Amino acid sequence: MYAYAVFVLIFIGFYCLIARRNMVRLLIGLEIISKGICLLIISGSYPSKILTAQALVITVIVIEVCVMAIGLSLVIRAYHQSESIDIRDFSKLKG
């Protein structure tokens, strides 16, 4: 049961990464993928080492929050530079 949920979450996340051009939606896609991975870690270690899995998931969540904070700050900076958060508009910002 959990394997299907993990597969669906990771698939939706990759779809957001591939199909969307909005930077905020890309960050949401990364968030969905990380939630699927957290569910995979917890469901994969259910009977035996649940405490280790919980510690690992908490570590993943902390790293995820740091990545999202840096990503959102980059989105805000890119918006101030080009007045858009579409990825296609950033090809002229080569430097």
PDB file of N, CA, C and O in Angstrom:
ATOM      1  N   MET A   1       0.822  -1.196   0.000  1.00  0.00           N
ATOM      2  CA  MET A   1       0.000   0.000   0.000  1.00  0.00           C
ATOM      3  C   MET A   1       0.866   1.261   0.000  1.00  0.00           C
ATOM      4  O   MET A   1       0.624   2.185  -0.777  1.00  0.00           O
ATOM      5  N   TYR A   2       1.874   1.295   0.872  1.00  0.00           N
ATOM      6  CA  TYR A   2       2.735   2.472   0.939  1.00  0.00           C
ATOM      7  C   TYR A   2       3.584   2.620  -0.315  1.00  0.00           C
ATOM      8  O   TYR A   2       3.934   3.735  -0.701  1.00  0.00           O
ATOM      9  N   ALA A   3       3.915   1.505  -0.950  1.00  0.00           N
ATOM     10  CA  ALA A   3       4.739   1.574  -2.154  1.00  0.00           C
ATOM     11  C   ALA A   3       4.025   2.330  -3.260  1.00  0.00           C
ATOM     12  O   ALA A   3       4.662   3.074  -4.007  1.00  0.00           O
ATOM     13  N   TYR A   4       2.726   2.157  -3.379  1.00  0.00           N
ATOM     14  CA  TYR A   4       1.962   2.897  -4.387  1.00  0.00           C
ATOM     15  C   TYR A   4       1.938   4.385  -4.066  1.00  0.00           C
ATOM     16  O   TYR A   4       2.074   5.221  -4.960  1.00  0.00           O
ATOM     17  N   ALA A   5       1.768   4.709  -2.805  1.00  0.00           N
ATOM     18  CA  ALA A   5       1.746   6.121  -2.409  1.00  0.00           C
ATOM     19  C   ALA A   5       3.106   6.775  -2.656  1.00  0.00           C
ATOM     20  O   ALA A   5       3.180   7.916  -3.113  1.00  0.00           O
ATOM     21  N   VAL A   6       4.173   6.048  -2.353  1.00  0.00           N
ATOM     22  CA  VAL A   6       5.520   6.571  -2.600  1.00  0.00           C
ATOM     23  C   VAL A   6       5.725   6.786  -4.093  1.00  0.00           C
ATOM     24  O   VAL A   6       6.231   7.828  -4.510  1.00  0.00           O
ATOM     25  N   PHE A   7       5.335   5.806  -4.895  1.00  0.00           N
ATOM     26  CA  PHE A   7       5.478   5.920  -6.339  1.00  0.00           C
ATOM     27  C   PHE A   7       4.685   7.098  -6.888  1.00  0.00           C
ATOM     28  O   PHE A   7       5.179   7.831  -7.745  1.00  0.00           O
ATOM     29  N   VAL A   8       3.471   7.286  -6.409  1.00  0.00           N
ATOM     30  CA  VAL A   8       2.634   8.391  -6.887  1.00  0.00           C
ATOM     31  C   VAL A   8       3.237   9.741  -6.489  1.00  0.00           C
ATOM     32  O   VAL A   8       3.273  10.665  -7.301  1.00  0.00           O
ATOM     33  N   LEU A   9       3.706   9.857  -5.254  1.00  0.00           N
ATOM     34  CA  LEU A   9       4.299  11.116  -4.814  1.00  0.00           C
ATOM     35  C   LEU A   9       5.547  11.465  -5.613  1.00  0.00           C
ATOM     36  O   LEU A   9       5.719  12.608  -6.036  1.00  0.00           O
ATOM     37  N   ILE A  10       6.414  10.486  -5.819  1.00  0.00           N
ATOM     38  CA  ILE A  10       7.643  10.749  -6.561  1.00  0.00           C
ATOM     39  C   ILE A  10       7.326  11.048  -8.028  1.00  0.00           C
ATOM     40  O   ILE A  10       7.970  11.903  -8.637  1.00  0.00           O
ATOM     41  N   PHE A  11       6.346  10.356  -8.594  1.00  0.00           N
ATOM     42  CA  PHE A  11       5.954  10.627  -9.976  1.00  0.00           C
ATOM     43  C   PHE A  11       5.382  12.038 -10.128  1.00  0.00           C
ATOM     44  O   PHE A  11       5.715  12.743 -11.080  1.00  0.00           O
ATOM     45  N   ILE A  12       4.533  12.445  -9.204  1.00  0.00           N
ATOM     46  CA  ILE A  12       3.963  13.798  -9.259  1.00  0.00           C
ATOM     47  C   ILE A  12       5.066  14.841  -9.118  1.00  0.00           C
ATOM     48  O   ILE A  12       5.051  15.861  -9.807  1.00  0.00           O
ATOM     49  N   GLY A  13       6.016  14.589  -8.231  1.00  0.00           N
ATOM     50  CA  GLY A  13       7.125  15.519  -8.059  1.00  0.00           C
ATOM     51  C   GLY A  13       7.973  15.648  -9.307  1.00  0.00           C
ATOM     52  O   GLY A  13       8.334  16.759  -9.696  1.00  0.00           O
ATOM     53  N   PHE A  14       8.302  14.520  -9.948  1.00  0.00           N
ATOM     54  CA  PHE A  14       9.083  14.580 -11.178  1.00  0.00           C
ATOM     55  C   PHE A  14       8.292  15.231 -12.310  1.00  0.00           C
ATOM     56  O   PHE A  14       8.864  15.920 -13.155  1.00  0.00           O
ATOM     57  N   TYR A  15       6.984  15.015 -12.326  1.00  0.00           N
ATOM     58  CA  TYR A  15       6.155  15.680 -13.331  1.00  0.00           C
ATOM     59  C   TYR A  15       6.199  17.194 -13.146  1.00  0.00           C
ATOM     60  O   TYR A  15       6.272  17.941 -14.122  1.00  0.00           O
ATOM     61  N   CYS A  16       6.154  17.642 -11.899  1.00  0.00           N
ATOM     62  CA  CYS A  16       6.258  19.080 -11.638  1.00  0.00           C
ATOM     63  C   CYS A  16       7.613  19.624 -12.078  1.00  0.00           C
ATOM     64  O   CYS A  16       7.696  20.744 -12.581  1.00  0.00           O
ATOM     65  N   LEU A  17       8.665  18.848 -11.896  1.00  0.00           N
ATOM     66  CA  LEU A  17       9.988  19.305 -12.300  1.00  0.00           C
ATOM     67  C   LEU A  17      10.140  19.366 -13.815  1.00  0.00           C
ATOM     68  O   LEU A  17      10.793  20.269 -14.339  1.00  0.00           O
ATOM     69  N   ILE A  18       9.543  18.413 -14.518  1.00  0.00           N
ATOM     70  CA  ILE A  18       9.731  18.332 -15.960  1.00  0.00           C
ATOM     71  C   ILE A  18       8.766  19.245 -16.714  1.00  0.00           C
ATOM     72  O   ILE A  18       9.173  19.919 -17.661  1.00  0.00           O
ATOM     73  N   ALA A  19       7.509  19.277 -16.313  1.00  0.00           N
ATOM     74  CA  ALA A  19       6.484  19.938 -17.112  1.00  0.00           C
ATOM     75  C   ALA A  19       6.314  21.420 -16.808  1.00  0.00           C
ATOM     76  O   ALA A  19       5.789  22.149 -17.649  1.00  0.00           O
ATOM     77  N   ARG A  20       6.725  21.880 -15.670  1.00  0.00           N
ATOM     78  CA  ARG A  20       6.448  23.262 -15.282  1.00  0.00           C
ATOM     79  C   ARG A  20       7.650  24.156 -15.521  1.00  0.00           C
ATOM     80  O   ARG A  20       8.792  23.699 -15.475  1.00  0.00           O
ATOM     81  N   ARG A  21       7.394  25.413 -15.773  1.00  0.00           N
ATOM     82  CA  ARG A  21       8.453  26.398 -15.985  1.00  0.00           C
ATOM     83  C   ARG A  21       8.515  27.442 -14.876  1.00  0.00           C
ATOM     84  O   ARG A  21       9.409  28.287 -14.873  1.00  0.00           O
ATOM     85  N   ASN A  22       7.594  27.393 -13.956  1.00  0.00           N
ATOM     86  CA  ASN A  22       7.528  28.336 -12.856  1.00  0.00           C
ATOM     87  C   ASN A  22       8.474  27.874 -11.754  1.00  0.00           C
ATOM     88  O   ASN A  22       8.457  26.700 -11.383  1.00  0.00           O
ATOM     89  N   MET A  23       9.294  28.769 -11.227  1.00  0.00           N
ATOM     90  CA  MET A  23      10.294  28.378 -10.238  1.00  0.00           C
ATOM     91  C   MET A  23       9.661  27.947  -8.917  1.00  0.00           C
ATOM     92  O   MET A  23      10.193  27.064  -8.245  1.00  0.00           O
ATOM     93  N   VAL A  24       8.559  28.539  -8.538  1.00  0.00           N
ATOM     94  CA  VAL A  24       7.896  28.157  -7.293  1.00  0.00           C
ATOM     95  C   VAL A  24       7.323  26.744  -7.426  1.00  0.00           C
ATOM     96  O   VAL A  24       7.401  25.949  -6.490  1.00  0.00           O
ATOM     97  N   ARG A  25       6.753  26.439  -8.580  1.00  0.00           N
ATOM     98  CA  ARG A  25       6.230  25.090  -8.799  1.00  0.00           C
ATOM     99  C   ARG A  25       7.340  24.055  -8.848  1.00  0.00           C
ATOM    100  O   ARG A  25       7.125  22.902  -8.472  1.00  0.00           O
ATOM    101  N   LEU A  26       8.523  24.445  -9.305  1.00  0.00           N
ATOM    102  CA  LEU A  26       9.667  23.533  -9.264  1.00  0.00           C
ATOM    103  C   LEU A  26      10.054  23.216  -7.818  1.00  0.00           C
ATOM    104  O   LEU A  26      10.372  22.074  -7.488  1.00  0.00           O
ATOM    105  N   LEU A  27      10.024  24.231  -6.968  1.00  0.00           N
ATOM    106  CA  LEU A  27      10.318  24.000  -5.553  1.00  0.00           C
ATOM    107  C   LEU A  27       9.252  23.128  -4.903  1.00  0.00           C
ATOM    108  O   LEU A  27       9.565  22.301  -4.046  1.00  0.00           O
ATOM    109  N   ILE A  28       8.006  23.304  -5.301  1.00  0.00           N
ATOM    110  CA  ILE A  28       6.942  22.456  -4.777  1.00  0.00           C
ATOM    111  C   ILE A  28       7.141  21.019  -5.236  1.00  0.00           C
ATOM    112  O   ILE A  28       6.888  20.088  -4.471  1.00  0.00           O
ATOM    113  N   GLY A  29       7.588  20.825  -6.472  1.00  0.00           N
ATOM    114  CA  GLY A  29       7.903  19.489  -6.967  1.00  0.00           C
ATOM    115  C   GLY A  29       9.011  18.828  -6.161  1.00  0.00           C
ATOM    116  O   GLY A  29       8.929  17.640  -5.848  1.00  0.00           O
ATOM    117  N   LEU A  30      10.046  19.591  -5.825  1.00  0.00           N
ATOM    118  CA  LEU A  30      11.111  19.052  -4.969  1.00  0.00           C
ATOM    119  C   LEU A  30      10.582  18.671  -3.592  1.00  0.00           C
ATOM    120  O   LEU A  30      10.987  17.661  -3.016  1.00  0.00           O
ATOM    121  N   GLU A  31       9.685  19.481  -3.081  1.00  0.00           N
ATOM    122  CA  GLU A  31       9.077  19.200  -1.778  1.00  0.00           C
ATOM    123  C   GLU A  31       8.275  17.900  -1.815  1.00  0.00           C
ATOM    124  O   GLU A  31       8.345  17.101  -0.881  1.00  0.00           O
ATOM    125  N   ILE A  32       7.521  17.688  -2.881  1.00  0.00           N
ATOM    126  CA  ILE A  32       6.719  16.469  -3.010  1.00  0.00           C
ATOM    127  C   ILE A  32       7.614  15.248  -3.126  1.00  0.00           C
ATOM    128  O   ILE A  32       7.316  14.207  -2.540  1.00  0.00           O
ATOM    129  N   ILE A  33       8.708  15.357  -3.876  1.00  0.00           N
ATOM    130  CA  ILE A  33       9.647  14.236  -3.996  1.00  0.00           C
ATOM    131  C   ILE A  33      10.256  13.901  -2.636  1.00  0.00           C
ATOM    132  O   ILE A  33      10.381  12.729  -2.282  1.00  0.00           O
ATOM    133  N   SER A  34      10.631  14.913  -1.882  1.00  0.00           N
ATOM    134  CA  SER A  34      11.237  14.646  -0.575  1.00  0.00           C
ATOM    135  C   SER A  34      10.238  14.028   0.398  1.00  0.00           C
ATOM    136  O   SER A  34      10.616  13.208   1.236  1.00  0.00           O
ATOM    137  N   LYS A  35       8.962  14.415   0.294  1.00  0.00           N
ATOM    138  CA  LYS A  35       7.948  13.786   1.149  1.00  0.00           C
ATOM    139  C   LYS A  35       7.753  12.318   0.767  1.00  0.00           C
ATOM    140  O   LYS A  35       7.537  11.473   1.636  1.00  0.00           O
ATOM    141  N   GLY A  36       7.827  12.016  -0.522  1.00  0.00           N
ATOM    142  CA  GLY A  36       7.755  10.623  -0.956  1.00  0.00           C
ATOM    143  C   GLY A  36       8.934   9.812  -0.443  1.00  0.00           C
ATOM    144  O   GLY A  36       8.769   8.657  -0.051  1.00  0.00           O
ATOM    145  N   ILE A  37      10.109  10.402  -0.443  1.00  0.00           N
ATOM    146  CA  ILE A  37      11.293   9.710   0.062  1.00  0.00           C
ATOM    147  C   ILE A  37      11.182   9.493   1.569  1.00  0.00           C
ATOM    148  O   ILE A  37      11.565   8.437   2.073  1.00  0.00           O
ATOM    149  N   CYS A  38      10.664  10.480   2.286  1.00  0.00           N
ATOM    150  CA  CYS A  38      10.459  10.309   3.730  1.00  0.00           C
ATOM    151  C   CYS A  38       9.475   9.177   4.015  1.00  0.00           C
ATOM    152  O   CYS A  38       9.691   8.378   4.926  1.00  0.00           O
ATOM    153  N   LEU A  39       8.403   9.108   3.242  1.00  0.00           N
ATOM    154  CA  LEU A  39       7.445   8.020   3.403  1.00  0.00           C
ATOM    155  C   LEU A  39       8.081   6.672   3.080  1.00  0.00           C
ATOM    156  O   LEU A  39       7.787   5.674   3.738  1.00  0.00           O
ATOM    157  N   LEU A  40       8.942   6.638   2.080  1.00  0.00           N
ATOM    158  CA  LEU A  40       9.654   5.407   1.731  1.00  0.00           C
ATOM    159  C   LEU A  40      10.569   4.955   2.858  1.00  0.00           C
ATOM    160  O   LEU A  40      10.638   3.766   3.169  1.00  0.00           O
ATOM    161  N   ILE A  41      11.262   5.892   3.462  1.00  0.00           N
ATOM    162  CA  ILE A  41      12.166   5.545   4.564  1.00  0.00           C
ATOM    163  C   ILE A  41      11.384   5.000   5.754  1.00  0.00           C
ATOM    164  O   ILE A  41      11.763   3.982   6.333  1.00  0.00           O
ATOM    165  N   ILE A  42      10.307   5.666   6.115  1.00  0.00           N
ATOM    166  CA  ILE A  42       9.517   5.228   7.264  1.00  0.00           C
ATOM    167  C   ILE A  42       8.839   3.889   6.992  1.00  0.00           C
ATOM    168  O   ILE A  42       8.853   3.003   7.846  1.00  0.00           O
ATOM    169  N   SER A  43       8.248   3.736   5.811  1.00  0.00           N
ATOM    170  CA  SER A  43       7.528   2.484   5.531  1.00  0.00           C
ATOM    171  C   SER A  43       8.475   1.324   5.284  1.00  0.00           C
ATOM    172  O   SER A  43       8.105   0.172   5.510  1.00  0.00           O
ATOM    173  N   GLY A  44       9.675   1.598   4.830  1.00  0.00           N
ATOM    174  CA  GLY A  44      10.624   0.519   4.588  1.00  0.00           C
ATOM    175  C   GLY A  44      11.248  -0.046   5.846  1.00  0.00           C
ATOM    176  O   GLY A  44      11.721  -1.183   5.844  1.00  0.00           O
ATOM    177  N   SER A  45      11.257   0.713   6.905  1.00  0.00           N
ATOM    178  CA  SER A  45      11.888   0.250   8.142  1.00  0.00           C
ATOM    179  C   SER A  45      10.878   0.062   9.264  1.00  0.00           C
ATOM    180  O   SER A  45      11.237   0.136  10.439  1.00  0.00           O
ATOM    181  N   TYR A  46       9.653  -0.173   8.925  1.00  0.00           N
ATOM    182  CA  TYR A  46       8.601  -0.226   9.942  1.00  0.00           C
ATOM    183  C   TYR A  46       8.817  -1.302  10.994  1.00  0.00           C
ATOM    184  O   TYR A  46       8.799  -0.973  12.180  1.00  0.00           O
ATOM    185  N   PRO A  47       9.019  -2.558  10.641  1.00  0.00           N
ATOM    186  CA  PRO A  47       9.050  -3.551  11.714  1.00  0.00           C
ATOM    187  C   PRO A  47      10.318  -3.528  12.564  1.00  0.00           C
ATOM    188  O   PRO A  47      10.261  -3.834  13.755  1.00  0.00           O
ATOM    189  N   SER A  48      11.444  -3.179  11.986  1.00  0.00           N
ATOM    190  CA  SER A  48      12.686  -3.391  12.724  1.00  0.00           C
ATOM    191  C   SER A  48      13.259  -2.126  13.362  1.00  0.00           C
ATOM    192  O   SER A  48      13.205  -1.987  14.584  1.00  0.00           O
ATOM    193  N   LYS A  49      13.797  -1.215  12.584  1.00  0.00           N
ATOM    194  CA  LYS A  49      14.538  -0.085  13.140  1.00  0.00           C
ATOM    195  C   LYS A  49      13.798   1.219  12.911  1.00  0.00           C
ATOM    196  O   LYS A  49      14.236   2.065  12.131  1.00  0.00           O
ATOM    197  N   ILE A  50      12.693   1.373  13.580  1.00  0.00           N
ATOM    198  CA  ILE A  50      11.862   2.550  13.371  1.00  0.00           C
ATOM    199  C   ILE A  50      12.503   3.808  13.955  1.00  0.00           C
ATOM    200  O   ILE A  50      12.317   4.895  13.408  1.00  0.00           O
ATOM    201  N   LEU A  51      13.245   3.687  15.042  1.00  0.00           N
ATOM    202  CA  LEU A  51      13.869   4.862  15.653  1.00  0.00           C
ATOM    203  C   LEU A  51      14.962   5.439  14.758  1.00  0.00           C
ATOM    204  O   LEU A  51      15.104   6.658  14.654  1.00  0.00           O
ATOM    205  N   THR A  52      15.728   4.571  14.117  1.00  0.00           N
ATOM    206  CA  THR A  52      16.751   5.034  13.188  1.00  0.00           C
ATOM    207  C   THR A  52      16.110   5.724  11.989  1.00  0.00           C
ATOM    208  O   THR A  52      16.599   6.752  11.521  1.00  0.00           O
ATOM    209  N   ALA A  53      15.022   5.159  11.498  1.00  0.00           N
ATOM    210  CA  ALA A  53      14.325   5.755  10.362  1.00  0.00           C
ATOM    211  C   ALA A  53      13.737   7.114  10.730  1.00  0.00           C
ATOM    212  O   ALA A  53      13.770   8.042   9.922  1.00  0.00           O
ATOM    213  N   GLN A  54      13.206   7.237  11.931  1.00  0.00           N
ATOM    214  CA  GLN A  54      12.653   8.520  12.357  1.00  0.00           C
ATOM    215  C   GLN A  54      13.744   9.578  12.465  1.00  0.00           C
ATOM    216  O   GLN A  54      13.534  10.728  12.079  1.00  0.00           O
ATOM    217  N   ALA A  55      14.897   9.201  12.984  1.00  0.00           N
ATOM    218  CA  ALA A  55      16.013  10.147  13.067  1.00  0.00           C
ATOM    219  C   ALA A  55      16.480  10.562  11.676  1.00  0.00           C
ATOM    220  O   ALA A  55      16.813  11.726  11.451  1.00  0.00           O
ATOM    221  N   LEU A  56      16.504   9.622  10.753  1.00  0.00           N
ATOM    222  CA  LEU A  56      16.899   9.927   9.384  1.00  0.00           C
ATOM    223  C   LEU A  56      15.887  10.848   8.707  1.00  0.00           C
ATOM    224  O   LEU A  56      16.278  11.767   7.988  1.00  0.00           O
ATOM    225  N   VAL A  57      14.614  10.619   8.924  1.00  0.00           N
ATOM    226  CA  VAL A  57      13.576  11.468   8.334  1.00  0.00           C
ATOM    227  C   VAL A  57      13.626  12.873   8.922  1.00  0.00           C
ATOM    228  O   VAL A  57      13.426  13.846   8.195  1.00  0.00           O
ATOM    229  N   ILE A  58      13.884  13.000  10.200  1.00  0.00           N
ATOM    230  CA  ILE A  58      14.012  14.331  10.805  1.00  0.00           C
ATOM    231  C   ILE A  58      15.198  15.070  10.202  1.00  0.00           C
ATOM    232  O   ILE A  58      15.121  16.275   9.960  1.00  0.00           O
ATOM    233  N   THR A  59      16.292  14.359   9.957  1.00  0.00           N
ATOM    234  CA  THR A  59      17.443  14.968   9.302  1.00  0.00           C
ATOM    235  C   THR A  59      17.101  15.404   7.887  1.00  0.00           C
ATOM    236  O   THR A  59      17.501  16.487   7.460  1.00  0.00           O
ATOM    237  N   VAL A  60      16.366  14.574   7.153  1.00  0.00           N
ATOM    238  CA  VAL A  60      15.952  14.928   5.797  1.00  0.00           C
ATOM    239  C   VAL A  60      15.053  16.165   5.819  1.00  0.00           C
ATOM    240  O   VAL A  60      15.171  17.029   4.950  1.00  0.00           O
ATOM    241  N   ILE A  61      14.175  16.254   6.781  1.00  0.00           N
ATOM    242  CA  ILE A  61      13.278  17.407   6.872  1.00  0.00           C
ATOM    243  C   ILE A  61      14.059  18.679   7.163  1.00  0.00           C
ATOM    244  O   ILE A  61      13.754  19.729   6.598  1.00  0.00           O
ATOM    245  N   VAL A  62      15.060  18.607   8.036  1.00  0.00           N
ATOM    246  CA  VAL A  62      15.875  19.787   8.343  1.00  0.00           C
ATOM    247  C   VAL A  62      16.637  20.243   7.100  1.00  0.00           C
ATOM    248  O   VAL A  62      16.690  21.436   6.803  1.00  0.00           O
ATOM    249  N   ILE A  63      17.221  19.302   6.383  1.00  0.00           N
ATOM    250  CA  ILE A  63      17.940  19.655   5.154  1.00  0.00           C
ATOM    251  C   ILE A  63      16.982  20.214   4.117  1.00  0.00           C
ATOM    252  O   ILE A  63      17.321  21.150   3.394  1.00  0.00           O
ATOM    253  N   GLU A  64      15.796  19.648   4.042  1.00  0.00           N
ATOM    254  CA  GLU A  64      14.777  20.111   3.100  1.00  0.00           C
ATOM    255  C   GLU A  64      14.363  21.549   3.396  1.00  0.00           C
ATOM    256  O   GLU A  64      14.178  22.339   2.470  1.00  0.00           O
ATOM    257  N   VAL A  65      14.218  21.896   4.656  1.00  0.00           N
ATOM    258  CA  VAL A  65      13.856  23.264   5.024  1.00  0.00           C
ATOM    259  C   VAL A  65      14.965  24.226   4.603  1.00  0.00           C
ATOM    260  O   VAL A  65      14.678  25.315   4.106  1.00  0.00           O
ATOM    261  N   CYS A  66      16.205  23.846   4.789  1.00  0.00           N
ATOM    262  CA  CYS A  66      17.325  24.703   4.371  1.00  0.00           C
ATOM    263  C   CYS A  66      17.336  24.887   2.853  1.00  0.00           C
ATOM    264  O   CYS A  66      17.547  25.998   2.367  1.00  0.00           O
ATOM    265  N   VAL A  67      17.113  23.822   2.114  1.00  0.00           N
ATOM    266  CA  VAL A  67      17.081  23.905   0.650  1.00  0.00           C
ATOM    267  C   VAL A  67      15.930  24.790   0.189  1.00  0.00           C
ATOM    268  O   VAL A  67      16.092  25.593  -0.730  1.00  0.00           O
ATOM    269  N   MET A  68      14.765  24.648   0.824  1.00  0.00           N
ATOM    270  CA  MET A  68      13.622  25.467   0.435  1.00  0.00           C
ATOM    271  C   MET A  68      13.863  26.942   0.756  1.00  0.00           C
ATOM    272  O   MET A  68      13.469  27.809  -0.025  1.00  0.00           O
ATOM    273  N   ALA A  69      14.496  27.242   1.879  1.00  0.00           N
ATOM    274  CA  ALA A  69      14.777  28.636   2.230  1.00  0.00           C
ATOM    275  C   ALA A  69      15.743  29.259   1.220  1.00  0.00           C
ATOM    276  O   ALA A  69      15.544  30.393   0.785  1.00  0.00           O
ATOM    277  N   ILE A  70      16.779  28.523   0.853  1.00  0.00           N
ATOM    278  CA  ILE A  70      17.731  29.035  -0.137  1.00  0.00           C
ATOM    279  C   ILE A  70      17.059  29.152  -1.502  1.00  0.00           C
ATOM    280  O   ILE A  70      17.275  30.128  -2.221  1.00  0.00           O
ATOM    281  N   GLY A  71      16.251  28.166  -1.859  1.00  0.00           N
ATOM    282  CA  GLY A  71      15.550  28.209  -3.144  1.00  0.00           C
ATOM    283  C   GLY A  71      14.588  29.372  -3.240  1.00  0.00           C
ATOM    284  O   GLY A  71      14.534  30.050  -4.267  1.00  0.00           O
ATOM    285  N   LEU A  72      13.835  29.612  -2.193  1.00  0.00           N
ATOM    286  CA  LEU A  72      12.899  30.745  -2.207  1.00  0.00           C
ATOM    287  C   LEU A  72      13.628  32.088  -2.228  1.00  0.00           C
ATOM    288  O   LEU A  72      13.150  33.047  -2.834  1.00  0.00           O
ATOM    289  N   SER A  73      14.780  32.156  -1.570  1.00  0.00           N
ATOM    290  CA  SER A  73      15.546  33.402  -1.644  1.00  0.00           C
ATOM    291  C   SER A  73      16.085  33.619  -3.054  1.00  0.00           C
ATOM    292  O   SER A  73      16.159  34.758  -3.517  1.00  0.00           O
ATOM    293  N   LEU A  74      16.461  32.548  -3.739  1.00  0.00           N
ATOM    294  CA  LEU A  74      16.888  32.680  -5.131  1.00  0.00           C
ATOM    295  C   LEU A  74      15.728  33.083  -6.041  1.00  0.00           C
ATOM    296  O   LEU A  74      15.918  33.846  -6.988  1.00  0.00           O
ATOM    297  N   VAL A  75      14.539  32.578  -5.758  1.00  0.00           N
ATOM    298  CA  VAL A  75      13.359  32.961  -6.540  1.00  0.00           C
ATOM    299  C   VAL A  75      13.069  34.449  -6.354  1.00  0.00           C
ATOM    300  O   VAL A  75      12.780  35.152  -7.323  1.00  0.00           O
ATOM    301  N   ILE A  76      13.144  34.925  -5.126  1.00  0.00           N
ATOM    302  CA  ILE A  76      12.895  36.347  -4.864  1.00  0.00           C
ATOM    303  C   ILE A  76      13.941  37.213  -5.555  1.00  0.00           C
ATOM    304  O   ILE A  76      13.613  38.248  -6.135  1.00  0.00           O
ATOM    305  N   ARG A  77      15.190  36.790  -5.492  1.00  0.00           N
ATOM    306  CA  ARG A  77      16.268  37.548  -6.153  1.00  0.00           C
ATOM    307  C   ARG A  77      16.091  37.547  -7.666  1.00  0.00           C
ATOM    308  O   ARG A  77      16.295  38.574  -8.314  1.00  0.00           O
ATOM    309  N   ALA A  78      15.713  36.404  -8.233  1.00  0.00           N
ATOM    310  CA  ALA A  78      15.493  36.328  -9.679  1.00  0.00           C
ATOM    311  C   ALA A  78      14.300  37.167 -10.094  1.00  0.00           C
ATOM    312  O   ALA A  78      14.306  37.759 -11.173  1.00  0.00           O
ATOM    313  N   TYR A  79      13.279  37.227  -9.255  1.00  0.00           N
ATOM    314  CA  TYR A  79      12.119  38.054  -9.571  1.00  0.00           C
ATOM    315  C   TYR A  79      12.484  39.536  -9.587  1.00  0.00           C
ATOM    316  O   TYR A  79      11.992  40.286 -10.431  1.00  0.00           O
ATOM    317  N   HIS A  80      13.338  39.959  -8.667  1.00  0.00           N
ATOM    318  CA  HIS A  80      13.758  41.353  -8.648  1.00  0.00           C
ATOM    319  C   HIS A  80      14.643  41.685  -9.850  1.00  0.00           C
ATOM    320  O   HIS A  80      14.667  42.828 -10.306  1.00  0.00           O
ATOM    321  N   GLN A  81      15.363  40.700 -10.358  1.00  0.00           N
ATOM    322  CA  GLN A  81      16.231  40.933 -11.511  1.00  0.00           C
ATOM    323  C   GLN A  81      15.450  41.039 -12.811  1.00  0.00           C
ATOM    324  O   GLN A  81      15.729  41.915 -13.631  1.00  0.00           O
ATOM    325  N   SER A  82      14.462  40.147 -13.014  1.00  0.00           N
ATOM    326  CA  SER A  82      13.823  40.081 -14.328  1.00  0.00           C
ATOM    327  C   SER A  82      12.309  40.275 -14.304  1.00  0.00           C
ATOM    328  O   SER A  82      11.669  40.180 -15.351  1.00  0.00           O
ATOM    329  N   GLU A  83      11.718  40.546 -13.138  1.00  0.00           N
ATOM    330  CA  GLU A  83      10.270  40.744 -13.010  1.00  0.00           C
ATOM    331  C   GLU A  83       9.459  39.540 -13.479  1.00  0.00           C
ATOM    332  O   GLU A  83       8.303  39.686 -13.879  1.00  0.00           O
ATOM    333  N   SER A  84      10.055  38.365 -13.432  1.00  0.00           N
ATOM    334  CA  SER A  84       9.363  37.138 -13.827  1.00  0.00           C
ATOM    335  C   SER A  84      10.012  35.969 -13.089  1.00  0.00           C
ATOM    336  O   SER A  84      11.184  36.032 -12.717  1.00  0.00           O
ATOM    337  N   ILE A  85       9.234  34.896 -12.881  1.00  0.00           N
ATOM    338  CA  ILE A  85       9.812  33.695 -12.283  1.00  0.00           C
ATOM    339  C   ILE A  85       9.736  32.513 -13.247  1.00  0.00           C
ATOM    340  O   ILE A  85       9.783  31.354 -12.835  1.00  0.00           O
ATOM    341  N   ASP A  86       9.620  32.828 -14.533  1.00  0.00           N
ATOM    342  CA  ASP A  86       9.619  31.801 -15.566  1.00  0.00           C
ATOM    343  C   ASP A  86      11.065  31.468 -15.919  1.00  0.00           C
ATOM    344  O   ASP A  86      11.882  32.370 -16.108  1.00  0.00           O
ATOM    345  N   ILE A  87      11.379  30.195 -16.007  1.00  0.00           N
ATOM    346  CA  ILE A  87      12.754  29.760 -16.251  1.00  0.00           C
ATOM    347  C   ILE A  87      13.239  30.190 -17.627  1.00  0.00           C
ATOM    348  O   ILE A  87      14.423  30.479 -17.802  1.00  0.00           O
ATOM    349  N   ARG A  88      12.355  30.235 -18.589  1.00  0.00           N
ATOM    350  CA  ARG A  88      12.755  30.591 -19.947  1.00  0.00           C
ATOM    351  C   ARG A  88      13.259  32.031 -20.040  1.00  0.00           C
ATOM    352  O   ARG A  88      13.991  32.361 -20.973  1.00  0.00           O
ATOM    353  N   ASP A  89      12.891  32.879 -19.112  1.00  0.00           N
ATOM    354  CA  ASP A  89      13.336  34.281 -19.137  1.00  0.00           C
ATOM    355  C   ASP A  89      14.753  34.450 -18.602  1.00  0.00           C
ATOM    356  O   ASP A  89      15.315  35.540 -18.711  1.00  0.00           O
ATOM    357  N   PHE A  90      15.336  33.429 -18.039  1.00  0.00           N
ATOM    358  CA  PHE A  90      16.650  33.559 -17.425  1.00  0.00           C
ATOM    359  C   PHE A  90      17.789  33.172 -18.350  1.00  0.00           C
ATOM    360  O   PHE A  90      18.941  33.166 -17.918  1.00  0.00           O
ATOM    361  N   SER A  91      17.513  32.851 -19.598  1.00  0.00           N
ATOM    362  CA  SER A  91      18.592  32.495 -20.509  1.00  0.00           C
ATOM    363  C   SER A  91      19.440  33.706 -20.872  1.00  0.00           C
ATOM    364  O   SER A  91      20.603  33.554 -21.246  1.00  0.00           O
ATOM    365  N   LYS A  92      18.881  34.898 -20.767  1.00  0.00           N
ATOM    366  CA  LYS A  92      19.651  36.113 -21.084  1.00  0.00           C
ATOM    367  C   LYS A  92      20.453  36.622 -19.893  1.00  0.00           C
ATOM    368  O   LYS A  92      21.144  37.633 -20.020  1.00  0.00           O
ATOM    369  N   LEU A  93      20.388  35.963 -18.744  1.00  0.00           N
ATOM    370  CA  LEU A  93      21.124  36.390 -17.559  1.00  0.00           C
ATOM    371  C   LEU A  93      22.492  35.729 -17.433  1.00  0.00           C
ATOM    372  O   LEU A  93      23.079  35.712 -16.351  1.00  0.00           O
ATOM    373  N   LYS A  94      22.996  35.191 -18.531  1.00  0.00           N
ATOM    374  CA  LYS A  94      24.303  34.534 -18.491  1.00  0.00           C
ATOM    375  C   LYS A  94      25.367  35.575 -18.144  1.00  0.00           C
ATOM    376  O   LYS A  94      25.310  36.724 -18.583  1.00  0.00           O
ATOM    377  N   GLY A  95      26.329  35.139 -17.351  1.00  0.00           N
ATOM    378  CA  GLY A  95      27.314  36.125 -16.957  1.00  0.00           C
ATOM    379  C   GLY A  95      28.582  35.596 -16.636  1.00  0.00           C
ATOM    380  O   GLY A  95      29.494  36.345 -16.287  1.00  0.00           O
TER     381      GLY A  95
END
